[in-house]
Each structure stands twice: as C-alpha cells, then as structure tokens.
Amino acid sequence: MNATMRTFFTGAAFALAALSAQAQDPTRALGDLLQRINPGNLLNQPSAPRTPATDDVLQMLSDSVDSIDEAKEIEIGRQLASVLLGSKPLHADAALQRYVNRLGRWIALQGPRPQLPWTFGVIDDPGFNAFAAPGGYVFVTKGVIDRVDEAELAGILAHEITHVVEKHHLKALAAKARSGLAAQLLASQVRTGNAVQGAISQQMLALGKNLYSSGLDQSDEFASDRQGVALAARAGFDPYGLPAVLQQLRTAAPDNPLFTLTLGTHPPAQERLERLELAMGQRLDAYSGKPSVAIPQRLRQR
C-alpha cells in the first residue's frame, strides 16, 4: 500500500477524530433537525392543505428528477424524514447520537456528495432497520445499534449514504408520482396527517409512507451494496462489515417481527451476499481483517 493509501485507510479511530475537526457539531445538527421536524405522531395532527409549493414539487417529480435542484431535494428529504420520525422518535442517548453523526459524516465525506447537509440519527425502535431520505438524512434504529459492531454499522451507513448519493428515493418517488399513486392512495382514504408548519402535503406524506413500506427497486439495493462496501473501505473500515450484516439477515427467522420490515423491503439476503461476492472478489481483501470494535467500547472512549 502506498503512502497516500496508508494515510487514507487508517481505521475508525482516526476517522472519527478527523471528522470532529472538520464537521459541524452533531448535537447542534440534531437539534436543528428536531426544530424543523416534529417527532410527534403525525397521525394525531390535523390534515395539511395542499399548497402551490408542495404541488410544484409533486409536479416536478412527475416530470423529471433532473428538474429538482439540490435545495428542493433537501426539502423533500426533510419532509420524508418527518414521515419516519412521525411514528418513532429519536433515541434519547445524546452521546450515541453524536457518535453516529460523526461516524456517518466521516463516511459521507469520502463520497461524491460531501457538500450535502448530512444528518444521521438513531430512532428509538427495537427493530432492525435503516432508512435514508433525499438530501442527506440517514437513520438507523436502536435495534441495529444493539446488534452490530462499528465496521458493520459503517457498512450499513455507507449503503444508505449511497441511496442518497444516487437519488434512489427521488427516482422511486418520481415513478410513484407519474403512476398517479398519490391520488390513488388518497382516494382509498389512506389515513395521513400534517407535518411541521404545514410544509408537507397529504400527497407527499402518502407517497412517503408507501415508499418506506414497499421499499426501493431491487437493482438500487444491489447497487448500494456494491458501492457501500467500497465507500466503507475508503473511509477506513473493514469492507466485510456489510456482508456480516447480511449474514445476520440471512439467518433471521422470517416471522421475527424485529426483522419483518427489512426482510420485506429488500432482496433476499442470500442473493445480496452472492452478488456482493461476485462484485468484490478479492479486490478489497487488503483492507479487511481489522479488529472488531464494539459500539459501547467506542462510546466509552469518547
């Protein structure tokens, strides 16, 4: 390994230290997120009126993803983040939130869209799930944190970051908008609610809920697996972290409610592993074999 690569692949401890010096304070970012997104249950709030702004976004989604600039992409992501936080709040452990933010931001800085206002959070839910939204919003559940080590978490975050970078959610929303799904959902009286300050329409909320319950296209999941392992390795983590997570999913009981959503919205874990094995070969082996670091251990070091 040459000197440049040796400097780059220095492992998680260096990565987190470097991020602390480069990125904004993650506590402030989470606070800003909570100011803009009410994590209370959206279903208990009054219905949101349609507005020209939200109708305009839906029209742009219907026309072309390319017509949505970065500012609008971030706004759509904020709205979808409100959908996610509408059912479950962020976990109360501030130290854990800071850690996941620093870890996620360091990984995101190694990708092709480091300029996005990346925000990472841990949702207070025992299920094993991870979610992303356009513009740089990424969430994992506490159930994930409790079942993975640092390299595995890095692999999950890198997978979700890739979804954002490649605009997979925007493309999925565009396909749903073009199909007229929003109108169909409302016509069938899907129960929806209001987001913060009336900034999200019933149509967008219905589309968002449908998106997270149905999942992305399988080709997008396979692509995020491939690019995610490379991104995690680029950030200094063992590239076999994500395959280790997939091994967990492969052995999870299909009727285990903690894994139901993940298993139902992703391709079979065995197929994902096989495709990753073909894509990786031995090309990333030089960056593997790092000692496993437990997340509680990392938190005690901070």
N, C-alpha and C positions, 0 to 999 in steps of 0.2 A: 504494500500500500504506500503510495507516495505521500509526501509531507502534507500536501493540501487535503487529501482524503483523510489522513490520520487526524488532522485538526478538526475535520467535519464530523467524523464518526467517533466522538469522544464519549458517548454514553449519556444517560439520562441526567446524571448529577450536574455535569457541565451544562447540558441543555437548559435545565431549569434555572441555573444560576445566570446564564446569559440572558434568558428571557426576562428575568427580574429587572435587568438593567435596560432592556430595550422596549418593553411594552408598558402600556399604561397599567395603573394599579387595578388588579382584577376585582377587588372589593368595590371600587368605585363603578366599574363597568356593570357588575351585577346589580348594584344599587340603581344605576341608571336604567337598566333593563326593567327592574321592578317598578320604577317610577312610570315607565311608559306602558307596561303591561300589567294589568291587574291579575294576579294569580288566583283570584277567587273563581268560583264556579260560574262560568258564563251562562249556563242554562238557567240560572236563577235571576238573570237580569232582563230588563225589557228589550223588546226587539229593536234592532237598529234599522233606521231608514236607509233606503238607497240614496246615494249622493252622486253628483257628477264625477267626483274623483274616483270613487270605487267602481262606478260603471265604466269609467275610462280605462281603468286597469283591466277589467274583465274583457273589454273590447280589444285592448292591445294583446292580451293573452290569446284571444280568438284569432287575431290577425297574424301575429308573428312574435316569437320570443325575442327576435332581434330588435323589435321596436321598443323593448323595455330597457331603459338605461340603468346604470348601477344604482342610482338613487331610488328609482322605483323598485328595483329588485330588492333592495334593503327594506323598503317599506312593506313589500309583500311578505318578506321573511318575518318582519315584526308582527304582522297580522297572523301569520301561521304559528309563530311562537306563542301568541296569545291563545290559539286553539289548544296547543299542547299544555300550556300552564293553566288552562281553564278547567282541566279535570284533576290535575295533581299539582301541588305547589312545589317550589324548590325546597331541597333539604335544608334544615336549619343550621347545619355544621358549617360555619364560615371558613374554618381552616381547610376543610375538604373542598369547598367551592373555590377558594384561592388556588389550591393545588391543581385542580382540574383545569382551571382557567390558564394557569401558567403552562401546564403541560400541553393543552390544546393549542395555545397561541404559538408556542415554540414550534410545534409540528406545522401549523398553518403558515408560519413564516418561511418554511422551506418549500412551499408550494408556489404555483404560478399566480396566485392572487393574494399576496400578503397584505395588500392595501385595504382589504375589507375590514370592517369593524368587528372582528371575530369576538364572539361571546359564547362561553361554554358554561354549562350548568348541570347540576345533579338534581334530578327530580326525585321527590320523596315517594318512591314506589318500589315494592319488593320484586316486581317482575324484572325479567332480563331483557332490556330493550335499549335501543339508542335511536335518536331521531335527529334530523337536520332540517333546516329551513333556509330558503334563499338568503343571500346577503351575509352569511357568516354566523348563523345561530345553530349551535350544536348542543344536544342534551343527551345525557346517559342517566339511567335510573340507578338508585341506590342498590338495587338488586345486582346490577352489573359490577359496581364497585366492590360488593361483598364477595364476588366470585372470580375475580381476575387479579393478576399481578400487574405491575407497571407496564411491562412490554405488551401484554395483552390489551390493556386499556389504550396504550398508544396505537395499537393496530386498529382498534375499534374507532378511535377518534380520527385516524387517518382515512379510514373507509368513509366516515361521514363527511369529513372535510372534502374528499373527492366528489361526493354528491353535490356539494355546494359549488365547488370549482367548475364542474361540468354542467351546472344548471339543470340537473336531473329533475328536481322538483318543479322548476318553472316549466320544463318541457312536458311533464306529466300534467300539470295544471292546464297548460295550453291545449293539450289533447282533450282533456275533460271539458274545457270551456267550448271548444269547437264542436264537441259532440252534443252540446246542449244539456249536459248533465246537471248543471246548476239549476236550470229551470225545472228539470225532471225531479230533482230532489225536493225542491220547494213545493212543487205540485203534489208530491206524495206526502206532504206535510211532515217532512223531516224536522224535528224539533231543534231550533237553533236559538242563539241569543246574541246579545250585544257585546262587542269588545270595547276596549277602553276608548272613551271620548267619542264613541260612535264612528271610529275610523275604519271599521271593517263592516262590509255589507253582509247581509244574510247569505247572498250567493257565494261570496268568498269563504265564509265560515263553513257553509255546507260542503263546498269543494274541498276545503282543508280537512275536514273530518273524514270525508270519503277517501281522500288521498292517504291519510295515515292508517286508515283501517284496511285499505286494499293493497297498499304497498306500491313500489315503483316497478318499472319494467325489469324483467329478469336480466336482460342484457346490461342494464345500468348497474345492477348489483354485481354482476361478474366483472364489469369494468372497474368498479370501485374497489373490489377485492384486489385486482391486479395492480392498480395504481396505488392503492392504500399500502400494500406491503413495501413498495418501493419508497413511498413518502415516509413511512415509519423508519425505514433503514436510513434514509437521507437525514432524518432528524436525530440519528444516533441510537435507535432502538433495535432490538432483535427483530428481524423481519418475519420470524416464525411466531410472533405474538398473535397475529390474526389467525393463522392456521390452528393454533392451540385453542383459540376461542371456538372456531368451527368444529373442532373435535368435541368440545363440550356440547355444542348444539347437536352434533350427530348422535350423541348418546343420550340426549334428553328424551324423556318419555313424551310422546305426542300429546298425551292427555294431562300433562303437568301444566296447571294454569299459569305458572310463572313464565313459561316459555311459549305459550299459545300464540301470542301476537307475533313474536319474532319468527316462529316457525311458519306461521300462516301467511306472512307478508314477504318472505324471502324464498329463493330457490332451495331445494334440498341441500343440507349441509354437506352430504357426501359428494354431490355434484360440484359444489363450490370448491371443496378440497381437491377434487380431481383436476378441475380446470386450473386451480392455482398451482398445483404440482407441475402441470404441463407448462404453464407460463413462467414459473420461477426456475425450474430445472435446478442447477447448482450455482446459478449466477449470483445469488445473494448469500451463499454459504459463508463467505469470508466475513460477513457482518453478523453472523449468528454465534450462539454459544455464550452470550453474556450472562453473568449471574442473575438469577431471578431476584427481583426486588419487590417485596410485599408493599402494598399501598400504606398500611398502618405504619410500617417501618419508615417509609418516606415521609409521612406526616410527622413522625416523632423527630425527624432530623431537621425540620424546618423551625 
